[in-house]
Amino acid sequence: MRPWNEVLELTRHCEATGWDGVYFADHFMPNGPDPTPLDGDTLECWSVLAGLASAVPRLRLSPLVTSVTYRHPAVLAKIAAAVDQISDGRLLLGIGAGWQENEHSAYGIELGSARQRSDRLEEACQVLTGLLSQETTDFEGTYYRLRDARCEPKGPQRPHPPICIGGSGERRTLRTAARYAQHWNFLGGTPEEFARKRDVLHAHCGDIGRDPKEITLSSHVWLNPELERTVDDVAALAEEGLDLAIVYLPPPHSPAVLAPLAQALAPLA
């Protein structure tokens, strides 16, 4: 991640050039080979979101996504309620099961098995929706236990800030998204891969009697130096039912591309 002043400049440029939202990865250190996994600067995501919430008046803001292993969901609910207040109801609460091994190891945070992470995600969804929508919450799970817990003041979005679940696991993650999410984020891939995961999500919705149209579908889209290629990628996903393309802007985060790309994508909105 770039320094705060560059993040702020980029976000203000996004707002001025017609983008709908800005989404930040919630990690404590980089995860790629360059820079090496334990090197590089990484600003804490929720602090950045709180700062941007008071600095830009229009854009929707979201972590994409917060691993439920990082923060107890009761603590996360308090943070989310505050950011929703500061932003006047522009928070999308993105969460996921977690995956990045290096930061869990470096900070002594338990990552757990894939099954344990999926269990945590499902319990966290129940804790978050309870605290962000009810006066008091009681919960007795394997990982979390709450008794007469409160989360006040809440943010302006009702019944709670929309929850975005990121991930593509067909047996657990998509089933959890069908039950608790208002937004599902596909991590990126071909239109065929997206369509398969969409169909699995919709099948899980059918199993519990939920209308799949209640869930916004988004996908990461990698920025191609040839903007027409990026537009073509978004159009192909849109044909398979994509509602929202989240364009990954790699370092050095040059704002120059944002205005022409927004204009090129406008016909697909």
Protein Blocks (a to p, Z undefined) as FASTA:
>chain_A
ZZfklmmmmmmmmmmnopabdcddddfbdfbfbdcfkgccdddfklmmmmmmmmpckbcc
ddddddfklpcfklmmmmmmmmmmmnnopaccdddebjalmlmmmnopafbjfklmmmmm
mmmmmmmmmmmmpmbdcdddfkbccehiacddddfbdfbdcdddedjbfklmmmmmmmmm
cbdcdebdcfklmmmmmmmmmmmmmmnopafklpccdddddddfblmlmmmmmmmmmmno
pabdcdddddehiaklmmmmmmmmmmmZZ
